Amino acid sequence: MSKVKPDWAGFSIDNMKALAEKPHMTMGGWEGRTIYMIRGGNHPEHWIVEQAEVDVPALLSASIRMQGQMIEYEVQNIKKLIPTGREHYRKYEHSVRVTINYLFSGQLGEAKPQSRTEPGNEGTEIRDLLCQNRAQAGFWKDLKDKYSCSEIMFEAKNEAELTRGDLRQIYCYLKPALGLWGFIVCRAQQPDKIHAYNRTLFKNFTQTRGVLILTDDDLRKMAGIRLRGRDPSDYIHDKMSDFIRGI
């Protein structure tokens, strides 16, 4: 319990002390206003180190799989859960952040929101998701070596269609100290004119920096890949290869 509920207001410390004197039945204590208690009930033989060494790994394994199933459900139903539009951008950003953390755990550090204000935007706050690139091999390591991506930047756009300004903005924000390849996550497949403009920017920067556009559908597919025990980075690698070959 992180907070004491009203029905605990009259809880007796003497009772807790009495329980603590029966280690074969109870483990308990308190810290500040937090009270914790674990009871072995009628089967204290289950509360032994040897049993914990069996149960805890199984519990952790099940919780990881449950997390994947919850995330897969959310990305499959995100159109119903989070409407498109500026007023819901925080919810969408949070959903993208949680999904990215799940998909690339062990390769990228935790995705954290970073706020910035761009000149000419009248003080509008812009938020990106930055992940430390911890990969020692594979796709993310290749990005680190080729595009100086010590950090990986994702920008969540709760929009059905991106604008040229959205693309220019992220290209200009890419820097050698951060990384020269970024990702935009938006709600739907983009029209050909947006992909054409993205290729134009990539060529204008002499192919030294680039942006890959991802959608809700891409997140859904990658969540399914991850849930099956495979690496979703391969999916992004294929999309990036298709983009570069199209130049």
Buried (B, 14 or more C-beta within 10 A) or exposed (E): EEEBEEEEEEEEEEEBEEBBEEEEBBBBEBEEEEBEEEEBEEEBEEBEEEEEEEEEEEEEEEEEEEBBEEBBEBBBEBEEBBEBEEEBBBBBBBBBBBBBBBBBEEBBBEBEEEEEEEEEEEEEEBEBBBBEBBBEEEBBBBBBEEBBBBBBBBBBBBBEBBEEEBBEBBBEBBEEEBBBBBBBBBBBBBEEEBBEBBBEBBEEBEEEBBBBBBBBBBBBBBBBBBBEEEBBBEBBBEBBEEBEEEE
